[in-house]
């Protein structure tokens, strides 16, 4: 079982079990079900974020081939990120009592890139939903050398965004904003029902 809320790692059995369940504690009744909750060590971890550079001049918009009567905006080049708004992120190394540690990043902008120890790990095209990044792909010793870069989103950028996802127009014509970075543990518990 997996959950970012350890209190949700619960089981219900009917008929009632005749033996204990390893790594679980009995948690009363739920109607006709016998309830168990996982014995899980909670992890408290937080991400520290520091802005290291404001966004520079928005790179020129490049348009590609025409599709269905309209040209399509092209993805930015690597060189465009040299002037992107940049944040340093530090996450303390924790014991892996949880299955994984994720970063939940909420931002407004065009494209974001995530780096570990100076190497590009993944990117995200803004769509209005939080971006989840699993830190299990990054050695724990590099969690103090994480970096986020975000390119601005033009007010009238010719890209599709779901209803309600487009940020409010900015007076300077572009939006780049980091709203929140959370470190979120994902707890795991395995059930062995062998008698």
JORA-V580340 format. One record per residue. N is the residue number from 0. RES is the residue in one letter. SS is DSSP state (H for helix, E for strand, - for the rest). NEAR is the number of other C-alpha atoms within 8 Angstrom. Layout:
# JORA-V580340
N_RES_SS_NEAR / N_RES_SS_NEAR
This chain:
# JORA-V580340
0_X_-_7 / 1_X_E_9 / 2_X_E_10 / 3_X_-_8 / 4_X_-_8 / 5_X_H_10 / 6_X_H_7 / 7_X_H_7 / 8_X_-_12 / 9_X_E_9 / 10_X_E_7 / 11_X_E_9 / 12_X_E_9 / 13_X_-_8 / 14_X_-_7 / 15_X_-_7 / 16_X_-_8 / 17_X_-_4 / 18_X_-_5 / 19_X_-_6 / 20_X_-_9 / 21_X_-_6 / 22_X_-_7 / 23_X_E_10 / 24_X_E_9 / 25_X_E_8 / 26_X_E_8 / 27_X_E_7 / 28_X_E_8 / 29_X_E_8 / 30_X_-_4 / 31_X_-_7 / 32_X_E_11 / 33_X_E_15 / 34_X_E_13 / 35_X_E_12 / 36_X_E_13 / 37_X_E_12 / 38_X_-_7 / 39_X_-_7 / 40_X_-_5 / 41_X_-_5 / 42_X_-_8 / 43_X_-_4 / 44_X_-_10 / 45_X_-_8 / 46_X_E_11 / 47_X_E_7 / 48_X_E_9 / 49_X_E_7 / 50_X_E_9 / 51_X_E_8 / 52_X_E_8 / 53_X_-_8 / 54_X_-_13 / 55_X_-_7 / 56_X_-_5 / 57_X_-_8 / 58_X_-_5 / 59_X_-_4 / 60_X_-_6 / 61_X_-_8 / 62_X_E_8 / 63_X_E_8 / 64_X_E_6 / 65_X_E_8 / 66_X_E_7 / 67_X_-_4 / 68_X_-_5 / 69_X_E_6 / 70_X_E_9 / 71_X_E_11 / 72_X_E_10 / 73_X_-_8 / 74_X_-_5 / 75_X_-_6 / 76_X_-_6 / 77_X_H_6 / 78_X_H_5 / 79_X_H_10 / 80_X_H_10 / 81_X_H_6 / 82_X_H_9 / 83_X_-_14 / 84_X_E_15 / 85_X_E_13 / 86_X_E_12 / 87_X_E_12 / 88_X_E_14 / 89_X_E_11 / 90_X_E_11 / 91_X_-_9 / 92_X_-_7 / 93_X_-_7 / 94_X_-_5 / 95_X_-_6 / 96_X_-_7 / 97_X_-_11 / 98_X_-_10 / 99_X_E_11 / 100_X_E_12 / 101_X_E_12 / 102_X_E_13 / 103_X_E_13 / 104_X_E_12 / 105_X_E_11 / 106_X_E_12 / 107_X_E_14 / 108_X_-_13 / 109_X_-_12 / 110_X_E_12 / 111_X_E_13 / 112_X_E_12 / 113_X_E_12 / 114_X_E_12 / 115_X_E_13 / 116_X_-_8 / 117_X_-_8 / 118_X_E_6 / 119_X_E_8 / 120_X_E_8 / 121_X_E_7 / 122_X_E_8 / 123_X_E_8 / 124_X_E_7 / 125_X_-_11 / 126_X_-_7 / 127_X_-_11 / 128_X_-_7 / 129_X_-_8 / 130_X_E_9 / 131_X_E_8 / 132_X_E_7 / 133_X_E_9 / 134_X_H_10 / 135_X_H_7 / 136_X_H_5 / 137_X_-_8 / 138_X_-_8 / 139_X_H_7 / 140_X_H_6 / 141_X_H_10 / 142_X_-_14 / 143_X_-_9 / 144_X_-_11 / 145_X_E_14 / 146_X_E_13 / 147_X_E_12 / 148_X_E_12 / 149_X_E_15 / 150_X_-_15 / 151_X_-_15 / 152_X_E_12 / 153_X_E_9 / 154_X_-_10 / 155_X_-_4 / 156_X_-_6 / 157_X_-_6 / 158_X_-_6 / 159_X_-_4 / 160_X_-_8 / 161_X_-_8 / 162_X_-_5 / 163_X_-_6 / 164_X_-_9 / 165_X_-_8 / 166_X_-_7 / 167_X_-_5 / 168_X_-_8 / 169_X_-_8 / 170_X_-_5 / 171_X_-_4 / 172_X_-_8 / 173_X_E_11 / 174_X_E_13 / 175_X_-_14 / 176_X_E_7 / 177_X_E_9 / 178_X_E_8 / 179_X_E_8 / 180_X_E_11 / 181_X_E_9 / 182_X_E_12 / 183_X_E_10 / 184_X_E_12 / 185_X_E_13 / 186_X_E_14 / 187_X_E_9 / 188_X_-_9 / 189_X_-_5 / 190_X_-_8 / 191_X_-_6 / 192_X_-_5 / 193_X_-_3 / 194_X_-_3
